[in-house]
Amino acid sequence: MDISVIVPLYNEEESLPELYAWIDRVMKENDFSYEVIFVNDGSTDRSWDVIEELSAKSETVKGIKFRRNYGKSPALFCGFKKAQGDVVITMDADLQDSPDEIPELYRMITEDKYDLVSGWKEKRYDPLSKTIPTKLFNATARSVSGIKNLHDFNCGLKAYKKDVVKNVEVYGEMHRYIPYLAKNAGFSKIGEKVVQHQARKYGSTKFGMSRFVNGYLDLLSLWFLSKFGKKPMHIFGLLGSLMFFFGFISVIVVGASKLYSMYSGLEYRLVTESPYFYLALTCMIIGTQLFLAGFVGELVTRNAPERNNYKVEKEL
């Protein structure tokens, strides 16, 4: 099979027939063998009924139905597991992604040998309240991930080599960072294509402003896991050692100053009367806790079943 198109959706009953007809026309014009996998993420409208109707008419239509709304990342994860095509295309169900982009995306994967190609909606039909936070979010993602050539990490229209989707785990709300996940899995040839952005035709957006807050938190989690996920002692042990060392030196300084005041005939005060004593003690306690956190983290990762789950490309 040439192409698998994965379409995660939530309450998009009006757009589904039009979207599938558009995909089908593009595929037939380019003589692709293909499948369209609709992942119904707990829709409360007739979306699943529409998918069943489309599937009854064409064997290229496949569907996955969640019992409840889990989110876009779980929908993509299940779609990736089911995909059979050599090239996997993801797109949103709201008709804002154009299926006319599929042939060029396919060519970039098969001929230009990209592992992943992400769409960039250079000209958007969104309000400033959405476009400005998006620009700030993408600038941060480029800086943290080191993937400098991507302008839009969150674009739903992407193309993947089959090996990529079978070797990345999309969970939580990590669909925004699939390029980063792919890079961490060893797929470094990541490209970008300017794609057309369609104005929404039916319904309303399913994402609120909270996605930007959650997006930054997810990015921080992903960065931490990629850097220290298998070596937690490197960060917790270092911070704990520094804190303990600072506290220990502070205790010595406070104690020495009190001894000096005693033997110099100066007014003598208890060590516990100095605020620096409590500051030093706090640093030592926090340092010890951080070090123990790193040690416990090392024990957890050492015994985790996925500790040695490395992605092997070839074997002889």
N, C-alpha and C positions, 0 to 999 in steps of 0.2 A: 504493500500500500504506500502511495506517495505521501499523502497528507492526512493528518488527524487535526480537525478543528475542534477545539474545546471552548464551549460557551457556558460559563457560570451565569446563573440568572436568579433573580428574585422578583417576582410579580412583574413579569414582562410579557403577558399573554398577547397583547396587541402587536408587538414588534416581531414575535417569533416567526410567523408565516412569511412575512416580508424578508426577514433576515435569511431564512433558509433558502427561499427562492433566489435571492441574490447570490448566496454562496454557491448554490447548485449551478446557476448560469455561468459563473466564473470558472468553476471546475470543469464543466463540459466544454467551454470554449477553449480551455487549455489542455484538454484530454488528460486530466489528473484522475487517478484512482484515489478515493477519499472516503472519510467518514466524518460525521458531525456528531460530537458528543455533547448533548445538553445536560448540564448538571443543575437540577432544580434544588435550590438551597432553601427548602422549606417555604415555598411560595404559598400564599393564602388565596390567590386568585385561580384562574383556570389554566395556568401555565402548563401544569403536568398533562391536563387533558389535551392541550394543543400539541404537546410533544408526542403523546400517544397517537394522535391523528396523523401527524407527520410521519411517524415511524411506520404506521400501517400502509402509507402510500409509497414509502421508499426505504429500502434496506440500508441506505447510507446513514439513516438517522438512528442514533442510539441515545439512551437516556439513563441518568442516575437521579434518583429522588431521595433526598434527605427527609428524615421524619420531622426535623425541625430546622430552624435557621442556625447554621453553624458559622457562616462567614465565607468570604471569597477564597481564603487560603485553603481550608479543608475541601472546598469544591474543586479547586485546581489540583490538589493532591490526589483526589480520587479520579479525576479526569486523566491525570498523568499516568496513573496505574493502569487505566483501561486502554490508553492510546496505543495504536498499532502502527501508525504511519512513520515513515523514515524522517519526516519533518513534522513537527507539532506546532500548530498555530493557536494562539489564544486570542480571544476577542470578547468584548462586552456584548450583551444582548440588546442594548438600547439603541442600536443603529448609529451610534456615534463613531464606530470603527467601520471603515469601508473594506468589504471583501475584495474590492478591486486591487488592493495592495498585496494580496496573497501571492500572485505569480512572481513578483519581484522579490518578495521575502523568501520564497522557495528557492529562487535562483541564487540569492546571496548565501543561503545555507549550503546548497548542493555544489555550486560552482566556485563561489568565493571562499568556501570552506570556513565560514563563521560557525562558531558553536552556538551563538545566540545573537539575534538581531532584535533590538528594541525600537519601537516606533517613537517618533517625536512629533507631537502635534504643535508645530511651530506657530501656526495661526489657530487660535482657539476661539470658540464661541461660548465662553464662560464669563461670568461677572468678575470684576476686579477682586471681590471678596474671596474668590477662589483662585484666581491666577497669581496674585501676589504671594499668598502663603505657599503656593505650589513652587514658585521660583525659589523662595528661601529654603524650602524643604529640599529641593533637588540640589541646590548649592551645597547644603550640609552633607547630603548623601554622597555627592561626588568627592568631597574632601575626606570623609571618613572611610569610604570604600576604596578610594584610590582609582576608581574608574572615571577618568577625567573626560572621556569622550561622550558620555551620556547626558543629554539635557533633560530627559523625563524618565525617571525610574518607574513611575507609577502608571505609565501608559499601558492600557489593557491589551493593546495589539502588539504581540511579540511572536517571534519565530524561534524555534529551538531544534537543534539536532536531537534525535531520539535519545542518544546516550545522556544528554543533559537532564531531561525530565525523569529519567530512570535512576539518576544518581543524586538528585537534590531532594531534600525533605522540606516541603512547604507546610508550615504549621502556624498556629496563632493568627497573626495578621502579617506574616512575613512575605506575602505576595508582592508587596512593594519593593522588596529587596532580592527578588530572584536573581538579577544579575550579580549581586554580591554573593549570594549563596552559590551560584555557579562558579564564580571566581575562586571561592574558598574550596570548592570541590575539584579544582584543577582545570576548569574550562576557561582559558584566558582570552580566547579570541572572541571578543564581544564587540559588536558593531551597532550602528544606528541608521535608521532610515526616516526621512521626513515623510509623514503620512498625513492624509487629509482628515480633518476633524469635522464631523457632521453635527449640526445642531440637533438637540434631542427632539424627537418627533412625537413620542408617546410618553405618558407618565411623568414621573419626577425622579430626581436623583435619590439614591438610597444611602448616600454618605453625608454625614454632617461635619461640622468643624472639629469634632472630637478626633477625627482620623489624623489630623495634623499633630495633636498632642501625643496620641498613641503611636504615630509614626516615628516621632523622635525617641520615644522610650524604646520602641522595638529596635531602632537603629543602634541605640546605646547597648542594648542587650546583645545584639548580633556582633557588634564590634568587640565587646568583652569576651563573648564565647569564642570568637575566631582567634583572639589573642591569647586568652588564658583558660579556655574551656577544658583543655587537657593538661594544664599545668597551673592550677590555682595557687600553688605555693609561691610561684614566681611573683605574684602581685600581693597576696595577703602576707606572705612571709617577709617580703621586702618592706611593706608599710609597717608591719608589726615590729620588725627589727629596728627600723628607724625610730618609731615612737618609743619603744622600750629604751633604746640607747639615749634618746633625748631626755627621757624621764630619769634614767639612771645618772647621767651627768648632772642633771639639775639637782638631784638629791645630794650628790657629792659636794656641789657648790654651796648649797644651803647649809649642809653639815659643817663644811670648812669655815664658812662665815661665822657660824655660832661658836666654834672652837676658838677662832681668832678673837672674837669679842670677849670670851671668857678669860683668855690668857693675856689680853691687852688691858684688862681692867675696865673695859667698857660695860655699859649697862647690859645685863644678861637677860635674854628673853628665851622662852621655850621655842624649839624648832617648829612646833605645831602652830605658833602664833604667826608664822610667815605664810602668806598666800602662795608663795612659790613652792612650798612644801606640798600643798594639795594639788597644785598644777603638775608637779613632777610625779606625784603618786598616781594621778589620773592618767598621765601619759604611759606610765609603766603598765597599768591595768589594761588600758586600751590596746597597747602594743602586744601584751600577752594574749588577749582575746583574738586579735587579728592573726597572730601567728597560729593559734590553735584552730581558727577557721580555715586557714590554708592547709593545715595538717589534716583536718577532717575532710576537706575537699579533695586532697590527694588520695585519701583512703577510699572515698566514694568513686572517684574516676578510675582508680586502680582496679576496683572490683566491678565496674559497670560493664555490662555485656557488649556495649558498642565502643568500648575503649579502643580496640584494635580493628574497628570497622573502616578500613582504608579502601579507597576506590582504586581498584586495580584495572588498568586499561587493557593490558594484554598479558598472556602467560605463554611460556614456551615449555 
